[in-house]
Amino acid sequence: MEDLHQRGLLASTLVVVSGEVGRTPRVNPNAGRDHWPKVFSVALAGAGIQGGQAYCSSDAVGGEPRDNPVSVEDLTATIYDRLGIDPDKESHTPTNRPVRLAKRGNPIRTQLV
């Protein structure tokens, strides 16, 4: 991040750090934790996103979103938006079949600089 900032590239570069899913809030009978898609962490930086902000939070055990829940569709729309791509864009295959870039989501805009 510091290197991108020092070279003047942070404003035009989107950095996304994410795992595929979170983990269950409770340990399972095999002493492990299973995949848990309801809550997981994502960090976004650059491309006009204001740093040092937390947008969404979970309940005390990390089981359910609490404040400002963000869907995967909203995250995808935000990434496309920050890259300057219309998240609602529809392309067509060579046989003219319509294909959407992503399921309809709403870009998060409250954290833009």
Sequence and secondary structure as in RCSB ss.txt:
>XXXX:A:sequence
MEDLHQRGLLASTLVVVSGEVGRTPRVNPNAGRDHWPKVFSVALAGAGIQGGQAYCSSDAVGGEPRDNPVSVEDL
TATIYDRLGIDPDKESHTPTNRPVRLAKRGNPIRTQLV
>XXXX:A:secstr
 HHHHHTT GGG EEEEE S EE SS  TTS   EETTS  EEEEETTB SS    EE TTSSSEEES   HHHH
HHHHHHHTT  TT EEE TT  EEESSS      TTB 
